[in-house]
């Protein structure tokens, strides 16, 4: 899985653990902070002879070989978030559509609170190291650019993905000298960090909003 400091991963692991107990299946979990850790975990599971590997795929190129190695050993390989061609199962969604939905919500707020002649300053809490999150970011950027009635200036970007990253990005944006009206992010944890930074600085108001999924 991903790091359990991210609430969505922690909740999923908890749910899978409970369900495995109910049906009498042994469930093992290895929190992984990056692709290298995921590759290592897959190698260990293959060596152990498990029946199924469920992998959160951030980068298709990195996890394709471990998938093939697992399948050659007779192990089913289930992908989460990003499908790999030939995987045995996939759980997720179209990340561009997901991003578009986030951006459409943000654009609705912009159109309700600003006039056509206004200019707003937007910031993206992204995570370029994950393929699927680059796609998600492109979805919300396209939606905001297309659906907002006023001019949108993308004034900054910074890493989201975790609360710690979000705090750092929020603090940096507060220091860059540009207005801040809109923050849009690839997940909730990163944007909660941005909110934490804004709250600590006493920054906010009716002309500031944060949107994520």
Number of C-alpha atoms within 10 A of each C-alpha: 21 22 15 16 14 16 13 15 16 15 12 13 20 12 12 14 16 13 13 14 12 9 8 9 10 9 14 12 14 16 16 17 13 16 20 12 15 23 19 14 20 23 16 12 19 22 11 9 13 18 14 17 21 16 21 20 25 22 18 17 11 14 20 17 12 18 27 16 15 22 19 11 14 14 19 18 24 19 23 18 17 22 22 20 11 11 15 16 13 17 12 10 12 13 22 19 16 19 27 22 19 25 30 23 16 23 23 14 17 24 14 10 12 16 13 11 8 11 14 19 17 23 22 25 30 26 23 15 13 18 16 21 24 17 19 26 27 18 22 30 21 15 21 23 17 13 16 22 19 17 15 18 12 16 16 17 19 20 23 29 23 22 23 19 21 27 24 18 25 27 18 16 20 15 8 11 8 12 13 21 19 22 23 28 33 30 25 23 24 30 32 24 24 29 22 19 23 17 11 11 12 9 12 13 8 7 13 18 17 19 23 23 14
